[in-house]
Amino acid sequence: MVSNELHFTNAAEKLRISQPTLSHQIKILEREIGYPLFNRIGKKIELTKVGEIVRQEALNIRSSLQSMSSQIDALTKVEIGELRIAVLPGEITDLTSTLCIRFNQLYPNVKVFIETTDQIEVAVLENQADFGIGFHLNPNDLLQVIKLYEEEFYLISNQHSEEKRIPFSSALDDPLILFPNMHQCRKILELTSNEIGKQLEPIVETSSIQSILNLVRSGVGRSIVSRTLYEFYDTKDLFYQHIEKPSLTKKVTLIRKKNGFINFAARQYIMLLVREIEKLYFKTDKDVIDFLHDSIL
């Protein structure tokens, strides 16, 4: 204001402070910089060369602060920004990716990055992801792990059966079309088959859920897939059975840093995820949903 008015009294009036207070503040600034900011010629003043530099940098700082404030407002209102999600390979990737369609329709200016990794905890701890979705295996005091739902796995085929449930050992008797070893569903099947002393020998392995469904439709074999995939794809012409002895289930969890900041984009995505879980009637405790709403959403 002093550099604009080139008059201490006028500047003080516009700033609504006393002229001595303003003069004192200028002297403090000059003492801190080590050089005078104004040449005082009687009642008139003019900027020194140092004063011109300080004025320009002060304007730059003010502009940067305004820009920073605007960017933060935009980020928190999801006008711009990025959302990074770490997910396990397999069926959870399909769920997460499918929800991105709706999220993009709501927030087209937010870039979404889905990192498929077996190291979800590492991705979250190293700030490579805003949060992760997967099967939590390694306890860590720095992470908050929230159970989203319990995933069930179905035996699917192109033939209707009167039996709603089938023992796991019987599910392995006919030819199977399965995901490769890297998929979490396949890892669960391998572990369970080893526990009952049976070897898992699929007739076809493919990473494509559409290929699995088409092969089942054509009668090549049956498959074991998560309920998530069965619900998300067009399976009206296929039939499923619950698996028992043992049942095949896994807890799907949301993983985030304890006391970490959840930006607006992350909260909105998690809200879409919770709504989808509620819509599909997954095995989810009401207390968990209430906790998510209270602590994150």
N, C-alpha and C positions, 0 to 999 in steps of 0.2 A: 504494500500500500504506500509506503514511504517513497519507493522508487517510482511509483505511478504519479504521486502528487508532487514529489520534490518539495515537500513542505511538511514539517513535523506536526504542526498544529492541525492542519487540514486532515492529515493522515490519522491523527489521534481521534479526531471527531468522527471520521468514517468508521474507525474501528471501535468507537464507543469506549475508549479508555483515556486516561489522562495523558497529557503531553509528557510529563516527567517519567511516567511509567514506560511509555514508548521509547523515549530517549535512553532510558536505562537498559531496556531489552536490546536496543541496537548496540550499545556499548558492550554488553555481554557477548553478543555475536562477534563484534569486531575483535574483542579480546581473545575469543576462542579461535578465530581464523588467523589472527596475528597481523592484520592489516586493516586500515580504515576502509569503510565501504562508501563513505560520502565525503566529498569536499565541502566544507562549510564556508560559504562566502557571505558574511553578514547574516541576513535573514534567509538568504537563498542557499540551496544545496544542490549538488550534482553528484551523480554516481562516479566513483573512481573506476579504473580499469578492473581492479579486483571486485568492486561492487557489481560491475556488469557481469562478470563471470558467476558470482554468487547468485545474482538475480536469475540468470538463465538456468543454472542448475536447480535452483529452488522451483522454478516453473516446471522443469523436467520431473523433479520429484513429485510435485503435485499431480502432474499428468499421470505418472506411474501409479500413484496411489489411487487415482480415479479409475485407471485401467484395471488395477488389481481388484478393486471393489466390484467393478462391473463383471469381471471374469468370475469372481466368487459367486456373485448373484446368479450369473448364468449357469454356473455349475450346479449350484444348489437347487435351481429351478429346472434343471435338465434341459436347458436350451442348447448347451454344448457339452462336450466332455467325452469321457471314455468309461466303459464298464468292462472289467476283466473278471472272468469266472474260470476257476480251475475245476475240471470234472474228470472222473475216472473214465477210461475207455469203455465203450459198450453202451448199454441201454440208457444210462444216465445222460450220456452225450446226446442221444436222440431226444430225450425229454427237454433238456436244456436248450438245444438248438430249435426245437419246435416252438418253445415259448418266445424265442427271439423274434419270431414273425410278428406276434402281437405287440411285443415291446417296441419293435421298429415302427409299427403303425402309430403308436402313441408318442414316441420320442425319436423322430427320424434323424435328429442332429446328434444323437449319441452313438459313438462307435462302440460296438460290442465285440470283444475278443474272447473266444472260448478256447482255453488251453486244455488239451487232453493229455493227462499225465497221471502216472502212478504215484507221484510225489505231491499230493495235494497239500499236505501239511507244510512242506518246504515252500511251495509257491505262495501260500498265504503268509507265512512267517517272513519271507523275503520281499513282501509287498509286490509280488508279481501278479497277484490276484486280489480283488476286493473281498472275495469269499470263495469257498470251495463247496462242491456237492459230491458226496461219495460215501463209501463205507469206511468209517473211522476205525483205524487199526492201532495207531501208535499214540498212547496218551501223552499229552504235553501240557505243562502248567500254563503256557503262554496262550493256549488256544481255548476257545469256547466251542463246545460241540453240542449241537442241538438236534435231537432226533426229529426228522421230518415225518417219516412214515416207515412202515415195515413192508418191504417188497416181497411179494409172493411170486413163485415161478410155476407156470402151467405147462402141462404136456398138451401140445396141440396137434391135430390131425384133420384130415378131410372126411373122416367117418364119424358119425354120431355114435356115442356109447351110452348105454343105460347107466353105467357106473360113473358117478360123479367124482369118485376118488380112485386113485390107483397107487399101489405101492411103488416106491422109487425103483426097486429092483425090477419090477415088471415093466416100468417105463423104458428100461434099457434093452428089453428083449427084441424089439423091432428096430429096423434101420433108422438112424437118427441123422438129422441135418443140424449142425451146430455152428456156433461162432468159433473162431480160432482160439488158441490158448490165451492170447492177450486179453480177451474179454472177461469181465468180472463174472458174468453168468457162467462161462465155461470153467473158470477157476473154482467156483462153488460146486459145479457138477463133478469135477475131477476129485475134489476133496471128499465129497459125499460118497462117490463110487468107491474110492479107496477105503473109506471107513467100513463099507459093507462087503469089501473083498471082491468087487467086480471091476472089470476093465472097461473103460469108455472108448469105444471105437466107432466114431461117426462115419457114415458112408460119404458125406459131403461136409466140407468146412468152407464157410464164406463169411466175410465181414458185412455183407449186405443183408439187412433185414428183409428187404423186398424180395431178394433171391430166395431166402429161406422160406418166406410165405408162399412164393410161387412154386417152389419145389414141393412143399407140403400139399398145396392145392392139386398138383399133378400126380400125387400119389407116390412120389419117390421115397418118402419116408415121413416120420414124425419129427417134431422138434420140441425142445424145452426152452421157453422164452419167459422173460419177466412179464408180469401183468402190465407194467408200463407200456411195453412195446405192443402187447396184444390190444390194449385199449386205444393206443395212439394211431394205429394203422387200420386199414379197411380189412377186417377179418370176419365180416358177417357170414361168409361162406365156409368158415372154419369152426372147429369145435375144440373145446378145452376141457381138461380134467385137472382137479386139484391133486397134488402129489403128497403122499403121506408115507410114514414109516421109512425114513424120517421125512418130515415136511421140509420144503426148501423155501427158506425166507432169509432176508437180510435187512438190517436196519440201514436206512438211507439217512445221512446226516448233513446238516449245514455246518460248515467249519469256518470260523472267523477268529481274528485276533481278539483276545480279551480286552475290553475297554477301548477297542479300536473304533475309529470314526467310520460310520456307515454313511456314505454320501447319498444324495437323493435318488440317483439312478439305481444304486444297489438296493435301496429300500423299495423302490417301485418294482424292480424285477422280483425281489423276494415276495412282494405282495402278490404278484401274478402267479408265482409258484405256489404259494399257500392257497390261493383260490382254486388253482388247478387240482391240488391235492384234495381239497374239500369237495370239489365237483366230482372227482373220481372215486370218492368214498374209500380212500386208502385207510389202512389200519393206523390211525393217528390218534394219540391221546388229546382230548380237548384241552388239557392243561398246557400241552406243548404249543398248540395254536394260540392260546391266550397269552402265553409267555412271549411268543414271537410278536404278537400285536403290541404288547406292553413295552418290551425292551428294544425292539428294532423298528417296527412299523409305526 
